[in-house]
Amino acid sequence: MAIQSQTPSIVTGVGAPLPRIDGPLKVTGKAHYTSDRRFPGMLIAVPVCATIARGELTRIDTSAAASMPGVRMIYTHENIGRFYHVSSSTRTDERRPPMEDTTIRYYGQYVAMAVADTFEQASAAAAAIKVTYRKEQPDVRKLLSADAEPKVDSLRGDPDAAFAAAAVKLDETYTTPVETHNPIELHASVAVYDGQNFTLYETSQAIVNHQVAMVEALGVQPENVRVVMEYLGSGFGGKLWPWTHSLLAAQAARNLRRPIKLVVGRDMMFHNVGHRPLTQQRVRLSATADGKLTSLQQDYLYHNAQIEIHKENCGEATVYHYNTDNLRVTSAAAKRNTAPTTSMRGPGAVPGLFATESALDELAVKLGIDPVQLRLINEPPLDQSLNVPFSSRHVRECLTTGADRFGWARRNPKVGSMRRDGEILGWGVAGCSWIAKRNPAEASVALTADGGARVSSAAQDIGTGTYTVLSQMVAQLTGISMSKIVVALGDTRLPPGPFSGGSVATASLTPAVHGAVRSAVKQVLTIAADAEQSPFHGAKADALAFSQGRVHRKEQSPQSGVPFADIIRAARLSGVTGRGKGGASNDDPGADKISQHSYGAQFVEVRWQPEIARLRVNRVVTVIDAGRIINPRTGRNQIEGAVVMGIGMALFEETYYDQRNGKPVNNNLADYVMTTNADAPDIDVAFLDYPDMTLDELGARGIGEIGLAGLAPALTAAVYHATGVRVRDLPVKIEDLLKGESRYRIGA
């Protein structure tokens, strides 16, 4: 999709708080999402999902469904056709192709599919398919135990000896529940096949990887598969890697030679397209009486599907976050009869930080040290996990700036002691961190004879502002007004782009776009020197410059030159195109000699009314150190959305499974509780804005995930401060808080 800014006054925008250039299209309904696609002769596919979580499919009776009006085909494992397994280097969370066998491993597993002229006809046919099973008792327990010996993820010093000898110790276990992604836009696939080529319209956060996976699974050549994703109605990681409904739609299109649309229903979102796994984490801390950590141990478990290998890396931030010479992190998986787990905003580090930051708050209480001060005491001078310096780390300033903006100096540490307007106040703080890296990416930039530019990459804008920041980059580098810059994304026919996950897309695209601009500008300067009709004919190209959209001699001002479009037209060209490429940050020279991450601090205020058992989050202050912020407006929006999602993690979200059949019980938006506008607090976001030039030419790091990291432990710390109840098992439940309310009732 190609988008152009509608704001002609904007010329250069990096660092400016600009509105999204795709905003007008979205608010006017002109932006078309995947399920909006319509094609002549298009058929509708509705899958049939298993109603058990463990057992064997013994019989499928499709006779009644096949004879219903409008039904074109009923697919089962017997007639869907062959799918191939994808290679280990291709990312996908459910590696077993759909309907590959008759073994049932989770509730909702696809066992059949009805294809008909309309959605109503396909739904009726799907409901008429009779499936018989041999049932077994599923395992969907919450309590986790390792299936194999835990693996040591990181080790330094002798944490056992240090813990045994310590003056102050803490040994507690923390759990986070299954959370289910619930973007407003449902997962969808629209597949078109012309007898040789597939065009697949997908809800994907990674169209290039999606193309590779479909090529391998369908057994075709790369040039025969095109993937398109113009807009995404959010994904939160659930749309990062391909799911099996995409294969079902593509195969049906190939078999029937008709366009196929398949939209995953809201209930299916709870069992067919991933979720954040359950985690159980034992954290042991030891410290001196003055608060210096002497050891940190984190032993974490996470649940996984029966035949999948997704790891929830809860120890990701633990190893470098605080200074301690003695550390051990171990991990292990526990198999369950649930659908495959997947990345959910801030995978690994977010649940991991809930445990470690909660433990640090408990340690602060034991020591009688302010929790902000305890974090400052244990700020590391270097990344001890790698024994290398940090590229850029301003955690101290995050904590002190946040404390100042929040008014932390007025905090009375006594539980239940702070009151306002008849309510008990609770204040909590936590640190946060997230990875900073680049992935390989390519881009092209065309400078055109009409004085405009076009930047293209097979990346995707998942609602975070990628269209806008790329336009800002090109405007910054060329001086061309953003109203004359077209941004094209979301199509695998464009230069290969990065996936949009892990908060790495912008940093990955930065060197590619910069390289493409340099290449295009170099061509314009060469033309200016060589073209007979050019006013600079005969000059040396390296004596010329390109700035403010004009070509001029280096020793003279841009105003003395001519618009670059005049140079292109003088050569009778429609334009010039430059290509740029960026590599993975891990491949940079000296990459193993530096530690790159983003950091922050979360401050939360809750209000507690024990008489009516009412808890609410009143305000949040978030300070983020994430390098240069290309667009503070879209950046702040990302942090605000992450904070709201963190409130849901802490207070509301949990997917419950029926122990009898493994079905997600609260599989709808009425029963799965999430944060609403009524729950959202005042949110104050501050960016420190220190460019990290070791990562990319703008010094920008990703911010999509870090706003969620640390929010839950800051909130539960605030809950403890207000109620005296220490919540170690998310989400916070009112019945747990009532246990301590009698001690802190207003007026007591």
NUPA-778367 format. One record per residue (C-alpha): residue number from 1; z, x, y. Coordinates in steps of 0.2 Angstrom, whole numbers, plus 5000, padded with zeros to 4 digits. Layout:
NUM  Z  X  Y $
...
//
This chain:
1  5000  5000  5000 $
2  4996  5007  5017 $
3  5007  5002  5032 $
4  5006  5006  5050 $
5  5019  5005  5064 $
6  5017  4991  5076 $
7  5027  5000  5089 $
8  5014  5009  5100 $
9  5027  5017  5111 $
10  5034  5028  5097 $
11  5026  5045  5097 $
12  5039  5057  5089 $
13  5053  5050  5079 $
14  5062  5063  5068 $
15  5081  5060  5072 $
16  5078  5044  5081 $
17  5086  5028  5075 $
18  5069  5018  5072 $
19  5066  5001  5064 $
20  5057  5001  5048 $
21  5038  5000  5050 $
22  5038  4988  5035 $
23  5051  4977  5042 $
24  5039  4965  5051 $
25  5029  4962  5035 $
26  5045  4958  5025 $
27  5052  4946  5037 $
28  5036  4937  5039 $
29  5033  4935  5021 $
30  5017  4946  5021 $
31  5024  4959  5010 $
32  5019  4955  4992 $
33  5030  4960  4978 $
34  5025  4962  4960 $
35  5028  4944  4954 $
36  5018  4938  4969 $
37  5002  4944  4961 $
38  4989  4931  4956 $
39  4973  4934  4946 $
40  4959  4922  4940 $
41  4963  4917  4922 $
42  4980  4924  4922 $
43  4992  4919  4908 $
44  5011  4919  4908 $
45  5022  4928  4895 $
46  5040  4923  4891 $
47  5049  4934  4878 $
48  5061  4928  4865 $
49  5077  4937  4864 $
50  5089  4939  4849 $
51  5104  4929  4849 $
52  5114  4941  4838 $
53  5119  4959  4843 $
54  5119  4966  4825 $
55  5110  4962  4810 $
56  5092  4959  4803 $
57  5078  4948  4808 $
58  5074  4939  4791 $
59  5061  4925  4797 $
60  5051  4919  4812 $
61  5043  4902  4812 $
62  5030  4901  4825 $
63  5020  4886  4819 $
64  5027  4873  4831 $
65  5026  4884  4846 $
66  5008  4890  4842 $
67  5002  4872  4842 $
68  5010  4867  4859 $
69  4999  4863  4874 $
70  4993  4878  4884 $
71  4999  4891  4871 $
72  4987  4905  4869 $
73  4996  4917  4857 $
74  5013  4919  4849 $
75  5017  4938  4846 $
76  5030  4945  4834 $
77  5032  4961  4826 $
78  5019  4957  4813 $
79  5004  4955  4826 $
80  5009  4963  4842 $
81  5000  4979  4838 $
82  5005  4997  4837 $
83  5015  5006  4851 $
84  5018  5025  4850 $
85  5034  5034  4854 $
86  5034  5043  4871 $
87  5038  5062  4872 $
88  5055  5069  4875 $
89  5049  5075  4892 $
90  5045  5057  4898 $
91  5059  5047  4905 $
92  5063  5031  4897 $
93  5080  5023  4893 $
94  5074  5013  4878 $
95  5064  5024  4867 $
96  5062  5012  4853 $
97  5046  5002  4857 $
98  5047  4983  4857 $
99  5047  4974  4841 $
100  5045  4990  4831 $
101  5056  4984  4817 $
102  5067  4970  4811 $
103  5084  4978  4814 $
104  5094  4970  4828 $
105  5104  4982  4838 $
106  5109  4972  4853 $
107  5110  4954  4860 $
108  5094  4950  4869 $
109  5083  4962  4860 $
110  5065  4956  4860 $
111  5059  4948  4844 $
112  5044  4937  4849 $
113  5034  4932  4864 $
114  5025  4916  4869 $
115  5009  4917  4880 $
116  5003  4902  4889 $
117  4993  4895  4904 $
118  5009  4891  4914 $
119  5027  4897  4915 $
120  5033  4880  4909 $
121  5022  4880  4894 $
122  5026  4898  4889 $
123  5045  4894  4891 $
124  5044  4878  4880 $
125  5034  4888  4867 $
126  5047  4902  4867 $
127  5061  4889  4865 $
128  5052  4882  4850 $
129  5051  4898  4840 $
130  5063  4898  4826 $
131  5071  4914  4821 $
132  5083  4917  4806 $
133  5094  4932  4805 $
134  5106  4941  4793 $
135  5121  4943  4805 $
136  5134  4957  4805 $
137  5149  4958  4816 $
138  5144  4967  4832 $
139  5155  4981  4841 $
140  5157  4977  4859 $
141  5175  4983  4861 $
142  5180  4990  4878 $
143  5193  5003  4871 $
144  5183  5019  4868 $
145  5185  5032  4855 $
146  5173  5047  4853 $
147  5160  5045  4839 $
148  5160  5064  4837 $
149  5170  5079  4843 $
150  5170  5079  4862 $
151  5158  5092  4871 $
152  5165  5104  4883 $
153  5155  5102  4899 $
154  5163  5115  4909 $
155  5178  5127  4907 $
156  5186  5141  4917 $
157  5203  5149  4916 $
158  5217  5142  4904 $
159  5220  5124  4910 $
160  5232  5120  4895 $
161  5244  5135  4900 $
162  5243  5131  4918 $
163  5247  5113  4915 $
164  5262  5117  4904 $
165  5269  5129  4917 $
166  5266  5118  4932 $
167  5280  5112  4944 $
168  5271  5095  4946 $
169  5260  5086  4933 $
170  5250  5070  4932 $
171  5242  5063  4916 $
172  5234  5046  4918 $
173  5219  5037  4911 $
174  5207  5027  4921 $
175  5193  5015  4916 $
176  5178  5008  4924 $
177  5169  4992  4916 $
178  5151  4988  4912 $
179  5142  4984  4928 $
180  5125  4976  4929 $
181  5111  4979  4941 $
182  5107  4963  4951 $
183  5093  4966  4963 $
184  5086  4950  4971 $
185  5069  4954  4964 $
186  5068  4952  4945 $
187  5060  4965  4934 $
188  5042  4960  4932 $
189  5025  4966  4926 $
190  5008  4960  4929 $
191  4995  4968  4918 $
192  4976  4968  4920 $
193  4964  4975  4907 $
194  4945  4976  4909 $
195  4941  4982  4892 $
196  4944  5000  4896 $
197  4956  5002  4910 $
198  4974  4996  4913 $
199  4980  4991  4931 $
200  4998  4988  4930 $
201  5008  4981  4944 $
202  5026  4985  4941 $
203  5044  4985  4948 $
204  5046  5003  4947 $
205  5056  5017  4956 $
206  5045  5030  4948 $
207  5027  5025  4946 $
208  5020  5042  4941 $
209  5033  5043  4927 $
210  5029  5025  4923 $
211  5010  5029  4921 $
212  5014  5044  4909 $
213  5025  5033  4898 $
214  5012  5019  4897 $
215  4998  5031  4893 $
216  5009  5038  4879 $
217  5015  5022  4872 $
218  4998  5013  4873 $
219  4989  5028  4866 $
220  4976  5029  4880 $
221  4970  5042  4892 $
222  4978  5045  4909 $
223  4963  5040  4919 $
224  4963  5023  4910 $
225  4980  5018  4917 $
226  4984  5014  4936 $
227  5001  5009  4941 $
228  5004  5000  4958 $
229  5020  4996  4966 $
230  5019  4991  4985 $
231  5036  4984  4988 $
232  5052  4984  4978 $
233  5066  4971  4980 $
234  5079  4984  4977 $
235  5082  4992  4960 $
236  5099  5002  4961 $
237  5093  5013  4947 $
238  5089  4999  4935 $
239  5070  5000  4939 $
240  5070  5019  4938 $
241  5063  5021  4921 $
242  5051  5010  4911 $
243  5057  4995  4901 $
244  5049  4987  4885 $
245  5043  4971  4894 $
246  5030  4982  4903 $
247  5023  4987  4886 $
248  5023  4969  4880 $
249  5013  4963  4895 $
250  5001  4977  4894 $
251  4998  4975  4875 $
252  4995  4956  4878 $
253  4983  4959  4892 $
254  4973  4971  4880 $
255  4973  4959  4865 $
256  4968  4944  4875 $
257  4957  4952  4888 $
258  4966  4941  4901 $
259  4978  4946  4915 $
260  4997  4944  4910 $
261  5012  4941  4920 $
262  5029  4943  4913 $
263  5045  4941  4924 $
264  5062  4945  4916 $
265  5074  4930  4918 $
266  5090  4932  4927 $
267  5100  4931  4911 $
268  5089  4944  4903 $
269  5093  4956  4917 $
270  5110  4957  4909 $
271  5104  4963  4892 $
272  5086  4970  4893 $
273  5085  4982  4908 $
274  5101  4992  4907 $
275  5118  4993  4915 $
276  5131  5005  4920 $
277  5141  5010  4905 $
278  5159  5008  4902 $
279  5169  5024  4905 $
280  5187  5029  4900 $
281  5193  5045  4908 $
282  5209  5054  4905 $
283  5214  5066  4920 $
284  5227  5079  4920 $
285  5232  5088  4936 $
286  5245  5101  4939 $
287  5250  5108  4956 $
288  5263  5119  4965 $
289  5276  5111  4975 $
290  5266  5114  4991 $
291  5251  5105  4984 $
292  5240  5119  4977 $
293  5231  5113  4962 $
294  5234  5125  4947 $
295  5224  5115  4934 $
296  5212  5100  4932 $
297  5207  5092  4916 $
298  5195  5078  4914 $
299  5191  5071  4897 $
300  5179  5056  4898 $
301  5171  5044  4886 $
302  5156  5032  4890 $
303  5148  5019  4879 $
304  5130  5020  4873 $
305  5118  5009  4864 $
306  5115  5012  4845 $
307  5100  5023  4846 $
308  5099  5029  4864 $
309  5106  5045  4872 $
310  5109  5041  4890 $
311  5124  5051  4896 $
312  5135  5046  4910 $
313  5140  5062  4918 $
314  5157  5058  4925 $
315  5161  5077  4927 $
316  5146  5080  4938 $
317  5156  5082  4955 $
318  5173  5087  4946 $
319  5168  5105  4943 $
320  5165  5110  4962 $
321  5175  5097  4972 $
322  5192  5106  4973 $
323  5199  5123  4972 $
324  5207  5127  4955 $
325  5206  5142  4944 $
326  5209  5132  4928 $
327  5198  5118  4924 $
328  5191  5109  4909 $
329  5179  5094  4908 $
330  5174  5086  4891 $
331  5163  5072  4887 $
332  5159  5061  4872 $
333  5149  5045  4868 $
334  5155  5029  4859 $
335  5141  5019  4851 $
336  5141  5000  4854 $
337  5130  4985  4850 $
338  5125  4983  4868 $
339  5108  4985  4876 $
340  5103  5003  4882 $
341  5113  5010  4897 $
342  5105  5017  4912 $
343  5107  5025  4929 $
344  5116  5014  4942 $
345  5118  5019  4960 $
346  5128  5036  4959 $
347  5127  5038  4940 $
348  5141  5049  4933 $
349  5148  5055  4949 $
350  5153  5038  4955 $
351  5164  5033  4940 $
352  5170  5051  4939 $
353  5176  5052  4956 $
354  5185  5035  4954 $
355  5196  5044  4941 $
356  5198  5061  4949 $
357  5201  5054  4967 $
358  5213  5041  4961 $
359  5222  5055  4951 $
360  5223  5065  4967 $
361  5230  5051  4977 $
362  5244  5049  4964 $
363  5247  5067  4964 $
364  5249  5066  4983 $
365  5262  5053  4981 $
366  5272  5063  4968 $
367  5272  5078  4980 $
368  5276  5068  4996 $
369  5260  5076  5004 $
370  5248  5066  5015 $
371  5232  5063  5004 $
372  5221  5069  5018 $
373  5231  5085  5019 $
374  5232  5088  5000 $
375  5213  5088  5000 $
376  5212  5100  5014 $
377  5224  5111  5005 $
378  5213  5112  4990 $
379  5196  5114  4999 $
380  5186  5127  4989 $
381  5179  5143  4997 $
382  5165  5143  4985 $
383  5158  5133  4970 $
384  5169  5139  4957 $
385  5159  5132  4943 $
386  5144  5143  4947 $
387  5154  5157  4957 $
388  5141  5155  4971 $
389  5143  5150  4990 $
390  5139  5132  4996 $
391  5123  5130  5006 $
392  5131  5119  5018 $
393  5148  5111  5016 $
394  5158  5102  5030 $
395  5171  5093  5020 $
396  5185  5098  5032 $
397  5176  5090  5046 $
398  5172  5074  5036 $
399  5191  5072  5033 $
400  5197  5076  5050 $
401  5183  5066  5059 $
402  5186  5051  5047 $
403  5205  5052  5050 $
404  5203  5052  5069 $
405  5190  5038  5069 $
406  5201  5028  5057 $
407  5218  5031  5066 $
408  5225  5040  5051 $
409  5239  5048  5061 $
410  5247  5031  5063 $
411  5249  5028  5044 $
412  5267  5025  5038 $
413  5266  5032  5020 $
414  5279  5020  5014 $
415  5272  5006  5002 $
416  5271  4989  5010 $
417  5278  4996  5027 $
418  5262  4993  5038 $
419  5260  4975  5044 $
420  5248  4966  5056 $
421  5246  4948  5061 $
422  5258  4943  5046 $
423  5248  4953  5033 $
424  5253  4969  5024 $
425  5241  4983  5028 $
426  5236  4996  5015 $
427  5227  5012  5020 $
428  5218  5024  5007 $
429  5206  5039  5008 $
430  5195  5048  4995 $
431  5183  5062  4996 $
432  5165  5060  4989 $
433  5150  5070  4984 $
434  5133  5069  4978 $
435  5119  5081  4972 $
436  5106  5088  4984 $
437  5090  5093  4976 $
438  5071  5092  4977 $
439  5058  5087  4963 $
440  5040  5092  4963 $
441  5029  5081  4974 $
442  5012  5081  4982 $
443  5005  5073  4997 $
444  4989  5072  5008 $
445  4987  5070  5026 $
446  4971  5065  5034 $
447  4967  5067  5053 $
448  4954  5055  5058 $
449  4940  5054  5071 $
450  4948  5039  5079 $
451  4964  5050  5083 $
452  4975  5043  5069 $
453  4982  5050  5054 $
454  4985  5044  5036 $
455  4999  5051  5025 $
456  4997  5047  5006 $
457  5008  5050  4991 $
458  5011  5041  4974 $
459  5029  5039  4979 $
460  5037  5022  4982 $
461  5047  5014  4995 $
462  5061  5005  4986 $
463  5068  4997  5002 $
464  5076  5013  5009 $
465  5063  5017  5022 $
466  5051  5030  5014 $
467  5036  5022  5023 $
468  5046  5025  5040 $
469  5052  5042  5038 $
470  5035  5049  5032 $
471  5027  5042  5048 $
472  5041  5050  5058 $
473  5038  5067  5049 $
474  5019  5066  5053 $
475  5022  5061  5071 $
476  5035  5075  5073 $
477  5022  5088  5067 $
478  5007  5082  5075 $
479  5012  5073  5091 $
480  5002  5058  5085 $
481  5009  5041  5090 $
482  5017  5032  5075 $
483  5006  5017  5079 $
484  4991  5027  5074 $
485  4999  5034  5058 $
486  4995  5025  5042 $
487  5007  5028  5027 $
488  5000  5024  5009 $
489  5012  5024  4995 $
490  5014  5015  4978 $
491  4998  5019  4969 $
492  4995  5032  4955 $
493  4978  5035  4962 $
494  4986  5045  4976 $
495  4993  5062  4975 $
496  5008  5063  4963 $
497  5024  5059  4971 $
498  5042  5060  4966 $
499  5053  5046  4958 $
500  5065  5037  4970 $
501  5081  5040  4962 $
502  5096  5052  4964 $
503  5094  5052  4983 $
504  5080  5065  4981 $
505  5064  5057  4987 $
506  5064  5062  5005 $
507  5069  5080  5002 $
508  5055  5081  4989 $
509  5042  5074  5000 $
510  5046  5085  5015 $
511  5038  5101  5010 $
512  5023  5092  5003 $
513  5020  5082  5019 $
514  5023  5098  5030 $
515  5011  5108  5019 $
516  4998  5094  5020 $
517  4999  5093  5039 $
518  4998  5112  5041 $
519  4982  5112  5030 $
520  4974  5098  5040 $
521  4978  5106  5056 $
522  4971  5123  5050 $
523  4955  5114  5046 $
524  4954  5106  5064 $
525  4957  5123  5072 $
526  4943  5131  5062 $
527  4931  5117  5066 $
528  4936  5119  5085 $
529  4932  5137  5084 $
530  4916  5135  5074 $
531  4908  5119  5080 $
532  4894  5121  5093 $
533  4899  5106  5102 $
534  4917  5111  5103 $
535  4924  5117  5120 $
536  4932  5131  5110 $
537  4916  5137  5101 $
538  4916  5155  5099 $
539  4935  5157  5100 $
540  4946  5163  5086 $
541  4954  5150  5076 $
542  4971  5159  5076 $
543  4970  5159  5095 $
544  4971  5140  5096 $
545  4986  5128  5094 $
546  4988  5110  5089 $
547  5002  5101  5098 $
548  5005  5084  5106 $
549  4989  5078  5097 $
550  4978  5090  5106 $
551  4969  5107  5102 $
552  4972  5120  5115 $
553  4973  5139  5118 $
554  4990  5146  5112 $
555  4993  5154  5130 $
556  4990  5137  5138 $
557  4999  5120  5139 $
558  4993  5106  5127 $
559  4987  5096  5142 $
560  4974  5110  5145 $
561  4966  5106  5129 $
562  4957  5091  5121 $
563  4962  5077  5109 $
564  4960  5083  5091 $
565  4949  5068  5088 $
566  4936  5075  5100 $
567  4935  5091  5089 $
568  4932  5081  5074 $
569  4919  5070  5082 $
570  4910  5085  5089 $
571  4908  5091  5071 $
572  4901  5074  5066 $
573  4915  5072  5054 $
574  4925  5056  5050 $
575  4940  5067  5047 $
576  4949  5081  5038 $
577  4961  5080  5024 $
578  4975  5092  5019 $
579  4985  5093  5003 $
580  5002  5099  5002 $
581  5014  5102  4987 $
582  5032  5105  4985 $
583  5041  5112  4970 $
584  5058  5108  4962 $
585  5073  5116  4971 $
586  5079  5123  4955 $
587  5063  5134  4955 $
588  5066  5141  4972 $
589  5070  5160  4972 $
590  5088  5162  4972 $
591  5092  5144  4968 $
592  5105  5150  4955 $
593  5114  5159  4969 $
594  5118  5144  4980 $
595  5127  5127  4977 $
596  5118  5112  4986 $
597  5127  5095  4988 $
598  5131  5082  5000 $
599  5149  5077  5005 $
600  5159  5064  5013 $
601  5175  5055  5016 $
602  5179  5037  5014 $
603  5194  5028  5023 $
604  5198  5010  5018 $
605  5210  4997  5026 $
606  5215  4982  5015 $
607  5225  4967  5020 $
608  5236  4959  5007 $
609  5244  4941  5009 $
610  5256  4939  4993 $
611  5260  4921  4997 $
612  5243  4916  4994 $
613  5238  4931  4983 $
614  5224  4935  4995 $
615  5217  4953  4996 $
616  5203  4958  5007 $
617  5195  4974  5013 $
618  5196  4974  5032 $
619  5187  4990  5038 $
620  5179  5005  5031 $
621  5176  5022  5040 $
622  5163  5033  5031 $
623  5159  5051  5037 $
624  5144  5059  5028 $
625  5139  5077  5028 $
626  5121  5076  5021 $
627  5111  5088  5031 $
628  5099  5082  5045 $
629  5097  5064  5046 $
630  5079  5059  5049 $
631  5082  5041  5054 $
632  5100  5037  5058 $
633  5096  5018  5058 $
634  5089  5017  5041 $
635  5102  5030  5035 $
636  5116  5020  5041 $
637  5109  5005  5033 $
638  5109  5014  5016 $
639  5127  5019  5018 $
640  5132  5002  5023 $
641  5124  4994  5008 $
642  5132  5007  4997 $
643  5149  5003  5004 $
644  5147  4985  5001 $
645  5141  4989  4983 $
646  5157  5000  4981 $
647  5168  4985  4986 $
648  5160  4975  4972 $
649  5163  4989  4960 $
650  5182  4990  4965 $
651  5186  4971  4967 $
652  5173  4961  4958 $
653  5160  4967  4946 $
654  5162  4967  4927 $
655  5151  4961  4913 $
656  5160  4953  4899 $
657  5153  4952  4881 $
658  5157  4939  4868 $
659  5166  4948  4854 $
660  5157  4936  4841 $
661  5139  4939  4845 $
662  5138  4952  4859 $
663  5131  4941  4872 $
664  5135  4945  4890 $
665  5145  4930  4895 $
666  5144  4930  4914 $
667  5125  4932  4914 $
668  5121  4924  4930 $
669  5124  4925  4949 $
670  5137  4911  4948 $
671  5148  4920  4936 $
672  5144  4938  4939 $
673  5154  4941  4955 $
674  5148  4952  4968 $
675  5152  4956  4986 $
676  5145  4943  4998 $
677  5144  4943  5017 $
678  5161  4934  5018 $
679  5168  4949  5008 $
680  5160  4963  5019 $
681  5171  4972  5031 $
682  5168  4981  5047 $
683  5159  4997  5043 $
684  5159  5013  5054 $
685  5147  5026  5048 $
686  5146  5043  5055 $
687  5134  5057  5051 $
688  5139  5075  5054 $
689  5120  5080  5055 $
690  5121  5098  5050 $
691  5103  5103  5044 $
692  5103  5112  5027 $
693  5088  5123  5029 $
694  5090  5130  5011 $
695  5084  5113  5004 $
696  5068  5109  5014 $
697  5060  5112  5031 $
698  5070  5098  5040 $
699  5086  5102  5032 $
700  5088  5084  5025 $
701  5098  5079  5010 $
702  5098  5062  5001 $
703  5111  5049  5006 $
704  5107  5033  4995 $
705  5121  5036  4983 $
706  5135  5046  4992 $
707  5140  5030  5002 $
708  5146  5022  4985 $
709  5154  5038  4979 $
710  5173  5038  4983 $
711  5174  5020  4990 $
712  5183  5013  4974 $
713  5197  5026  4974 $
714  5199  5024  4992 $
715  5201  5006  4990 $
716  5213  5006  4976 $
717  5223  5019  4985 $
718  5224  5007  5000 $
719  5229  4993  4987 $
720  5243  5004  4981 $
721  5249  5008  4999 $
722  5249  4989  5002 $
723  5256  4982  4986 $
724  5264  4996  4976 $
725  5253  4992  4961 $
726  5243  5007  4955 $
727  5226  5000  4948 $
728  5218  5012  4936 $
729  5207  4999  4927 $
730  5193  4992  4938 $
731  5190  4980  4945 $
732  5206  4976  4954 $
733  5214  4959  4947 $
734  5225  4948  4958 $
735  5236  4945  4943 $
736  5240  4964  4942 $
737  5244  4964  4961 $
738  5256  4949  4959 $
739  5267  4960  4948 $
740  5273  4970  4963 $
741  5272  4956  4977 $
742  5290  4951  4976 $
743  5296  4968  4982 $
744  5284  4968  4997 $
745  5284  4949  5002 $
746  5282  4947  5021 $
747  5300  4945  5028 $
748  5308  4953  5013 $
//
